């Protein structure tokens, strides 16, 4: 099959087609023509955004008005989302798009009323827990039905079907086979569980959507409206567009930058792909591969801090760590996957003999690389200087440091705008223009540096000030609001134009449109987290989690690798019809605890955050895998290629991302866990990067020249040695030795700061069966051993020669890892001092790689009839 639409005119979908794709996926496909309906669909999302900002701000507590507790806020949050679903998402493909039928308004108000019922009657519901009235039951039943219908409209049929299956399991428990049987739930009990308490729909997932996710989505929407998206794409093309296959490399960089502010794969594809995909086709990439490259780059934006999509906030909540810790754990894998994607597109460029786009100003390759390095260094230095200035301001001004930060940031903002005013505004280029040339980096880079200020304020509040994600996002949004409203009039003032009031009105209009767009983008996420609460409620209502544990352990035979591959398959199957957020909630609720248990059975202590990141990574495949990968469909609409072939090709590129979770499950240093020295971390990163590049070469069947089967096998062995040297060395010499249980306090005191203590516990499950569990307890900051164990959630005592757990703190790391009151401490595992450093494994791995490289280099000319001669320099 050949790629369709090879002419430039047919290389991209029309703007209306792309807008429809994004609307159907993220904001709803209905665009009413009547003025009242348009007003409602503008005012309601605006009010939702204002409510979320008020809820996140410190003002309610300072003014002592409008204070909402978590349950009230969740109810209001869901009420807005349900109303907008029925107003903006048509019920069927043939339903009207240009007006809102009366019955949709009715259903929207009814659904919103069912959610708001929790807010209005919260006090009465709290006074009679478990004693639902007829009104309570009616509201709960209608609310559940309308929520399932809203999920079908906004997310497709998969999540409602899964929800209905779990509901059936809750009601028909007594009629199921013995393994699955349970007592069953009555309608009043189920209504209370799912709708009237915080154990179901209004549970943790919806709480994360309310408190954190909305604000980060709004932040990204406002930053895009300010013009940051176009700026990031322009800079990426100016820096990389002239290299071999330059548009593809620029697409990777532009999508990574856009991913910093966008949690939606589909929106990322459309934002950057409208420009990048036609240019990739123009320089010679086939349509399928052009779309697949954009899909891979855009989907990986969800694993790139600081936004990382909605599921990252759920990880923080489920694991019980600050969101800043999730960001710290995720940064190295994200960087590795993007660097390896650059290598993928370079290999494709070599295959097809591709060149870059012409430049306005010709420079040598050395000068271009130096300019790229200076730009990257300038960005890093800029961030460091701002961070240093903020820290210095705090020390200098003490309690007035906040005002110092505000004044300093304002001055910097004005200076950057004054610099930008000397350059013309960035125009939207036509990728099909035959005379299109790359912009000059020197002229493009200064035009948007001020966009970094709100991002840096967000990251500073999140990572340095250790604020909650919601409060950090609130301050970042406040900075963005000022930027969106003032940048146009200030630029007009610096340029000496007179239309200041008109520019101010334009800025206010951009602000309102950005807030409305942010709210509309949140509808699907809010519905997904609410509907996923049905699965969570069923687990706690029926105990199906224990059943899943028994089934999975039985099927996998207790083998951790098989268990991990099963989990990956489950994630990808669910991902065929469920968004990343709902996919993560379902699998994390059912399977993540099982992985920890199976790892413990295998004597491997797996960090809980590693397991949840594993589930998160494979949930990302929802937007890639055919036949329903939404990002692949969006890219194929632009490239005019077959969407299934685009998805298959994108999945092939994403194999490098899929291998990462398997690596960090066995090698926690990639998540900055168990790091003993900076040089050791640096060596691990370098070797993992080499392993990733070699793995890409294997999947693309090209290293120095085309690889033979036995060479690919050798390279795969070298990859394993580079990725998990500890596991390889473990096969030769055990990495730990046993320490007596009564030394646990002493060993806990010896653990380095923020290190982990590996302990084996033994006990009985609810069925009376014996078990042993190996866990890694985080020790935190240095202190005496008993204090550090208590901080991890465990209190122990020794009597009769046995060390026993006497208390496990609620929602502590120990509880999440399965430690229970009454467990005995069997042994403490400490590092084996006689084992050679695991880094020695890198030496034979590198020798294998160099050996294959030498053989392929010798035959590079005669063995490559379809490829150009490979030179070290980038042509």
N, C-alpha and C positions, 0 to 999 in steps of 0.2 A: 504494500500500500504506500502511495506517495503522499507527501504532505499537501494539504489543500492550500489554495490561495497564496501562491508564491509572488504575485504582483504586489507592489508597494501599496496600491490603493486598497487591496483587500487584506492587508497585513494586520489590521487592527479592527476591533469592533468599534461601533460608533459610540460617542459619549452617552447617548441614551441607553444603548444596550448595556454598557458597563454600569451605569447608574442603576439599571434594573437588577443586575446581578448582585450588586452590593445591597440594594434595598431588599431583595428577596432573602438574602442571607443574614443581614444585620439589622435593618430598620423597618422592614415591612414593605410590601409592594404596592400599597394603595396610595394614590396621589389624588385626593378629591379636588374637584374644580370649584365647588361652592365656597364662597368666602367664609361663612360660619364654620364649616368643617375644617378648612385650612387654619382658621384662628384657633379652634380647639386643639388641633394637632400641633400647634405652635406653643400655645399657652400652657397646656398640661405638661409637656416635657420641660418647659422652662421652670414651672413651679416645682417639678420634681428635682431639678438641679439645684434650685434655691433651697429647698428643704434639706437636701443632702449636705450642702455647704453649711447651713445653719447647724445641723446635727453634728458635723465634724468639728465645728469651731469651738473655741473656749467661751464665746459670748453668752450662750445660755446659762452657764454656771456663774459667769461674772455678773450678768444682769438679773439672774434668778428668775427668768421667764423662759417659757418654751423648752423646758428640759424634758427630754424623752428618754425612757429607759430602753434597753435593747429590744425587748419584746414589742413595745410600741413602735419603735423605729422600723423593725422588720415588717410589721403589719402595714405601715404606711408605704414602705418601699415596694412591697408586693402589690398593694392596691394600685399604685401608679402603673406598675408593669402590666398587670392584668388588663387594666382599662386600655392601655395603648396597644396591647396585642389585638384585642377585638376591634379596635378602631382602625388599626394600620395594617393588620395582616389578614388578607382575604381567606375565607374558609376553604375555598377550592380554587382550582386553576381557572374555572369559568366564572367565578364570582366577580362582581363589578370592582374595577380599580379606580374609576373616576368619581365615585361617590360612596358614602358610607350608608348602607341600608339602616332603616330604623331599628331593626332587630339587633344589629351589631352594637348600636349605642346602648340598647337595653341590656344585652349580655355583658358589655363592658362595665356598665354601672353596677349590674348585679354581682359580677365577679369582684369588682373593687369593694363593694359593700361587704361581701363575705370576708375579704381580707381585713377591711377596716373594723369589722365586728370585734376582732381581737383587741384592737386599740380602744374602741369605745367602751367595751364591757370587761376590760381587763380586771378591774377591781372585783367585780362580781364573780368572774371565773376563778380568781385566786381564792375567794372565800368558800367556794364549793368545789374543790379539786376532786375529779373523778365522779362527780354527781351531775352529769350533763342533763339539761332540760330539753324539752322537745324543740325549742328554738335553737339551742346549741347544736343538736343533732341535725336539724334541717340545714343550718348554715354550713356545718362541716361537710355534709354530703354534697350539697350544691357546690360548695367551694372546691371540693376535690374533683368533681366532674368537670367544672369549668377550668380548673388548673390543668387537667389532662388534655382538654381541648386546646387550651392556650399553648401547651407544649407541642401538640401536634402541628399547630399553625406555625409557630415560631421556629421549631427545631426539627420537624419531620416526625414520622410515625414511630421511630425506634424507641425513644425514651418513654412515650406513653405506653407502648406495648410492654416494655420492661416493668414499668410502674404497675400496670394492670396485673401482670403475672405475679408480682410480689404481693399485691392486694389479695389475689386469689389464694396465694400461699398462706396469708394470714388468716383468711376465713375458713379455708377447707383443710386445715391441719389435721383434724381427727380422721379424715378419709384418705390420707396419704400413706404410702408404704412406711414401714417401721422406721427406717433411717431418717425419713423426712417428717414423720408424724410429730405433731405437737397438740396441745390442748385446744388450740383454735381461739379466735378472738370474736367477741360479740360486737355488734354494730356500735353500741355506746362506748365500749372499750376502744375500738378502733378509731372512732371519731375523736375521742379524747387524745389518743396517741398521735394521730396524724395532723389534726387541725387545731386543737384547743390547748396544746402544750408546746414546749420548745423541744420536744423529742422527735418531731416529724418535719412537716413542711417548714415550720418556723424555727428550725434548728440551726446548727453551727454553720452549715453551708450558706443558708440565706443570710445569716448574721455577718459572715465575711463579705458577701456581696453588698450588704448595706453599709457596713462600717468602712470598708477599704476599697473594694473593687470599683465601685461607682466613681470614686474620686480619681482614681488613676486613669480610668477610661475618659473621664471629663478632662483631665490634664492633657492626655494625648490629643483629644479632639480640639481643644483650644490651641495647643501648640501647632497642630496642623493648620488650623484656621489662620494663625498668625503668619504662616508662610514657611515654617520650618521644613516641611516635607519637600517642597520644591527646592529649597536651599540645599538640603542634604543630597538630593539627586544631582544637582548641578555641581556641587563640590566633588562628588564621587566621579562624575564623568570628566571633570577637568583634571583630576588627578590620575585616573586610570584608563580613560577612554582611548588613548593612543597606543597602549600596549597590545600585544597579540590577543585577539578576541576581547578587546578592551570593553565594549559594551556589557559583556557578561560579567567581567570583573567589577565594573562600575555598578552593575545591578546588585551584586553581592554586597558591596559596601553601602550602596544606597538603601537596600532593604534592611541591612543591619542597623543603620542609623534610624530608619523609619521604625524598625522594631523596638527601638528604645522608647518610643512614644505611643506605640500602637500595640494593643493586645489581640488584634484580629488578623488572622492570616489572610482572609479574603480581602479585607480593606487594604492590607499591605501589598498584596498582589496587584490590585487595581491601581493603587496610588503610584507605585513605581513601575509596574509592568506596562502600563499604557505607553510609557516612554521607552523602557528598556527592551521589551520584547521585539518591537519593530526594528530597533537598531541592531539587536542581535541577529535577526534574520537578514538585515541589510549587509552585515559584514560576513555572512556565510553560514551561521548556525541554522540547522534544519528547524522547522517550526516546532516540532515535538520537543527537541532539546532546548530551544529557546524558552518555551513555556515551562519545561521541567526545571530549568535552572532558576527561573524566577520563583517557582513554587518552593523549591528547596530553600532559597534565600529568605523568602517571606515567612515560611513556617518556622524556621529557626529563630526568627525574631521573637517568638514566644518564650524561648529559653534564655534570652539575652536580658540581663538586669539593666535598669531597675524595675521595669514594669512586669515582664514575664507572664502576662496573662492572669486570668482570675485564679487558676489552679494553684499558683505559687502562694497566694495568700491563704488558701486552704491548707497547704502543706504546713505553713507556720502555725496554724491553729491546731491541726491534728497532731503534729509532732510536739507542740508545746515549746517552741523556740521563737525568738523575735524574728520578724521578717528580714531584718538586716543580716541575721545568720543564714537564712535561706539564700540571700543574694551572695553572701561570701562563699557558701558551698557551691553555688551554681556558676560562678564566674569562669573558672578554668575550663570546665567542659564546653561552655558556650564559645569561648575564644578558640578552643581546639576545633570545634565543628565548623566555624567560619573560615579559619585558616585552611582547613582541609578542603572546603568548598572552593576556595580560590584555586587550589591545585586541580580540582575536578574540571573547572572551566578551562584551565590552561591546557590540560590533557586534551579536552575536546577541541580546543583551538589548534593544537598540534595535529590532531587527526585530520582536520579539514583545511589545513594550510591557511589559516585565517590571519588577517592583519587588523590593525586598529583603525580608528577614524582620524581624518586629517586635523591638524591643530592650527590655531590662528598664529601662534608663535612657535617656531621650530627650535627645539632644544635637543641636545644629546641625551641618550638614555641615562648616562651618569648624572647629568644635570637634573633630569626629570625625577630620578630616584632620590637625589639629594633634596629636591623640592618637596617630594612626598614625605621624606623623613623629617624635614624641617617643619612641615605642616603638622604632622603627628606629634612631634616634640613640642611645638608651640601650644598645641591643645593640652598636652600633659602639663607643661609648665604653667599655662594659664590656670588650669584647675588647681595646681599646687599653690600658686601665688594667692588665688582667692581663698583657698583653705587656710593658708598660712596667715593671710590678713585677718580672716575671721577669728582664728585662734589668738592672734596677737591682740585683736580688738577686745576680746573677752578678758585677757590678762590686764590690758591697759585701763579699760573703763569699768571693769567689775560689773556691778549691777546695771550699769548703763550700756552694757555691751550690745544689747539688742538695738538700741538707737544708733550705736556706732556701725553695726552691720547694715542697718537700713540706709543710713547716710552714705556709707561707702559703696554699697551696691547701686544706689541711685546715681551717684557720681560716675561710677564705671559704666552704667547703662547710658547716661547722657554722652559720655566720651565715645562709646562704641557707635551710638547713633550718629554722632557728628562725623565720625570716620565714614560710616556707611553713606551719609548724604552726599559724599563726593563721588559716589559710584552710581550708575544707573540701576534702576530696579531690575530684578531678574524676570525675564519674560518666559512664557511657556513656549518652548521650541516644538516644531513639528518634526517628529522622528522620520517622516517620509520625505522631508525636503532633501532633494539630491545635492543641494549646496550646503547642507548642514555641516558645520565644523565645530570642533570642541571649544568650549569657552576657555579663556585664559585663567589659570588658577589664581594668579596675582590679582585679577579683577573680580573674581567670584568670591574667594575666601573671606574678604573683609565685609561682605554684604549681609552676613547673618551670624556673626559671632555673638551678638547680643541674645540670640535664642538659647545659648548655653546657660545663661544666668538662671532662668527658672529651673532648668534641669539640675544645675549644681545646687541650688537652694533645696530642691527636693532631696537630692542625694545626701547633702550635708545634714539636713534635719533627720534623715532616716538612718544614716550610717554613723555620724559623729555625735549628734545630739541624742541619738537613741530614742527619738520620739516614736510614738505609735505610727504605723503606716498612714492611718487616717489623718492625723494631725500634720504629719509631714507633707502629705499631699495637699492638705488645706492651705498651708503656707506657700507651697509651690504654685497652687492655683491662684492665690492672691497676687503673687508676682506676675503670673501670666495675664491676669485680668488687667493689671496696670499696663503691661506691655502691649496687649492687643488694642486697648483703648487709646494709648498715647503715642504709639510708634508712628502712625501716619501723620498726625498733626505736628509732632516734633520734627519729623523729616521735612515736612513742608516748611516749618519755621527755619530750619537750618539751611534749606535751599532758597529761602527768600520768596516763596510763593505766598499768595494772599489768602487762599481758600482754607484757612485753618478750621473754621466751623464745619465746613463740608467734610474735611478729613476726619474731624472728631466724630461726626455722625456716622461716617463709614466705619470707624473703629468700634463704636457702640453696636452698630449692626453686625459686625463680625463677631463681637462678643456674644450677642444674643443667639446668633446662628450657631456658633460653636457650642454653646450650652445646650441648645436644643438637639444638635447632632450628637453630643455626648450622651444625652438621656436616651435618644432613640437607639443608639448603639448598645445601651445597657439592657434593653428589653429582653433579648435572648438569654443573656447571662443570668439575669434575675429569675426568669422562668426556669432555666436549667437548674439552678441551685435549689429552687423551691421544689421542683418535681423530683430532684435527686433525694430530697428529704423523705420521700415515700420509701425509698430503699433503706435509708438509714433507720427510719421508724420501724420498718418490718424486722430489721436485724435485732433491734433491742426488744421488740415485742415478742418475737418467736424464738430467738436464739439460733437462727439459721447460720450465724457466723461459726458456731461450733460444728455444725453439720458440714459446712464448707471446708473447715479445717480437716475433718476426718476424710472427706472425699478426696480433696487435693493431695493430702499426704498418701492416701491409699493409691491413687492413680500414679503419682510421681514416684512411688516406692521410697519416699523419704529422701530422694536425690534432689539437692538444691538446684543444680543446673537445669534438670528437667522441669522443676517447679518454676524457675525463672522463665524458661521458654514457654511454658504453659501460660504464665501470666502475660507475657508479651502477646501471645496469640489471642488471649481473651480481650486484651486492650484493643487490638487491631480489629477483632470481630465486632466488638461494641462500637468501635470508632467508625464502622461503616454507616452508622446512622445517628450517632450521638456526638454532640460537641465535646471539646476537650474537657471542659469543666465538669459536665455530668459524667463523662467517662471516668474521670479521675475519682469523683466522689464514690461511684459505684464500686470500682475496683479497689480503691483504698479502704473502703468499708469492709469489703468481703475478703480480699486476697492479701492486702499488705500485712495484716497480723499473721497470716499463715506463712508468708515468706520468712518472717522473723522466727516463727516456731520451727520451720524446716531447717533454717540456717543453724538454729540452736541444736537441733538433732544431729546436724552434721559437724558439730563442734566449731562452727564459725560464728563469731559474734559480729553481727551486721548492725551498723548504725541505723536507727529508725529513719533518719532523714534520707539516707541512701536508698532505702526501700521506697519511700514516697516519691523521691525524684525518679526512681526507676519507672514507677507507674506513670508519672507525669510525662516522661519522655516518650513512652510508647503510646500514651494517649494522644500525643501530637500527630501520630500517623493518621488520626481521624480526618485531617484536612488534606492528606496526600493520597491514601490508598484508594484505588478504584474499587467498585464502580461508582462510589458517591463522594469522593473527595472534593469538597467544595472549592478549595484553593486550586486544584487541578482544573476544575470546570471553568473557574474564572480566568485562569491563564489561557486555556484553550479557546475561550471566547475572544481573547485578544490576538492570539497567534493563528487562529483559524485551523488548528490541528485537532486531531481526534482526542477527546478528553480522556478516554481510557488509556490510550497509548501515552499521553502526557503523564497520567498518574503512574503508570508502570515505570516510565523513565525516571520520574521524580523519586519514586520509591527506591530505584536502583541508586540514585545519587544519595538518598537518605540512609542508605545502609551504613554509612560512616557515622551518622547520628545514632542509629539503632545499636551500634556496637558499643557506644560510650557507656550506657547504663550497665551493661554486663561487665565493663572494665571497673567502674567505680564501686560496684557491689563487692568486688574482690580486692580493689586497691583504693582504700579510702583517702589516700593522700591527694588524689585528684579533687576531692571535695574539701581539701585543707583540714582533714581529720587525722589525728595521730602524727602530725608533722613535728619532727624533733629539731629540725634546723632549716634555715632558709636555703642553704646550699643543697640540702637533700631535696627540698621541695622544687628548687630550680632544676635539678638533675631529673627528677621525676617528670616535670613538665616537658623538658626537652626530649627525653626519651619517648614519652607518650606522643608528642607531636611527630617525631620521626616514625613511630609506629602507625599513627593515623595516616600519614602521607604514604607509607608503604602499603597499608591496607587499601587506600584509595587506588593505588597502582594495581593491586590485585583485582579489585572489582572492575577496573577499567581495562584490565589485561595488558597494560603498558607500564613499563618501568623506565629503563633507558631506551629499550626497544620493545617490540611485542614479546610478551612473556610466554614461555612454554608451560605446560601443565606442571611439570616437576619444579620449575622455578617458582611458580605461584605457590606451590605447596611449601617450599623452603621459606619463602617470604612470609607466609602465614605463620609458620613456626616461629620465625623471628619476631613477628608482631606479638604473639602470645608472650614471649619472653620479655619484650619491652613493656607490654601493658601490665602484666601481673608478675613481676619478678619475685614477689614474696611467695606466691603460690608455687612457682617453679622451685624456689629454694626449699620450700616446705617439703617437697617430695624427696629432697636429699637429706636435709637436717631439720628436725622440728624447730619451729621458731619460738616456742614457749616451753617452759618447764613448770611443773606443779609446785605450788607453795601451799603449806597447810592452811586450812580454813581459819584457824585461830590467829593467823597473821594478817587478816584482811584489813584491820585498822592500820597496821603498820604499812602495808603495801599501798593503801589509799593515800597515806600521807606522803609517800615517796613519788607519787605520780607527778609529772611536770604540770605546770599551769595549763589549764584547759585541755589536759590529756584525758585518757580513758583507762578505767580499771576493768579488766576482763575477769569475770567471776562465773563459776558454774554453780547453779542452784538445783536442788532436787526437791520434789514434792509430789502431791497427788492432785489429779484433776477432779472434776465434779463427778466423774464416773468411778473414781477410786483407783484409777490406773496410775502407776508410777511414771514419772517423767524426769528428765534432766534438761536444764536450759542453760546455755552459755550466752551471757549478755555483756555488752560493753557499757558500763556506767560512766557518764561524764562527770569528771571530778571538779571542774571549774577552777577557781582561783586557789592558790596555796592556803592551807589551813591544817588543823589537826585532822587525823583520819576520820574520826567519828563525825566531825562537822561536815566534811566533804561528802561522806556517805549520806548524811541527813539531807544535804543540799540536793543530792541526786534522787532523794525520795525514799531512802532505805534506813531503817533503824534496826540494829541487831543486838543480840545479847548472847552470852555464852553460859551454858549450864549443862552439867552432866557430860562434859567433853564434846558437846555439840554447839555449833554456832548457828543460831536460828534468826529468821526475820520476824520481828515482833510488830513492825508497823511499816506500811507502804503509803506514802502521802498521795492523796487523791490528785489525779491528772499530772503526776510527776513522770519524769523520764523512766523511772523504774517500773511504774505501773504500766506505762505504754509498752514496755519491753516484756511484760508478762510476769514480772516478779510478784509473788503473792505472800500474804501473811502466813506464817507457818512453814515457809520454805526453809530448807537447811542449806547452809553454805558448804558445798562439797570440797571446793578447792579454789584457789586463786591462781590465775595463769599469768606468769611474769616472763619477760623477755629472756631468751636463752643466751647467756653471755658467751657460750662457746660456738655459737653459730656465726659463720662468716657473713659479712654484709650482703644483703640481697642485691645491692647494686652491681655485684660481680657478674650477675646474670646478663647485664647489658653487654659485656665484652663479647661473648660468643654470638649474641644476637646481632651486634653490629658487624662482626666478621662474616656472618651468613649474608647479610645485606650487601656488604662490600664485595663478597665473592660473586653474587648474582649480578651486581652492577658491573663488575669487571668483564664477566662473560658477555653481557648484553652490549657493553660498550664496544667490544671487539667486533661484533657482527652488526653494529647499528646501521651501516650503509647497505650491505647486501641482504639483510634480513627484513628490511622495511620497505617493500615496494609501494605500500599505500601511505607511507608517512614521510615527512621531510626529515632531513638530517637534524638531529637534536643537538643544539648547542647550549652551553651554560647560560648565555645571555638571553634575555627575553626579547624576541624579535618583534 
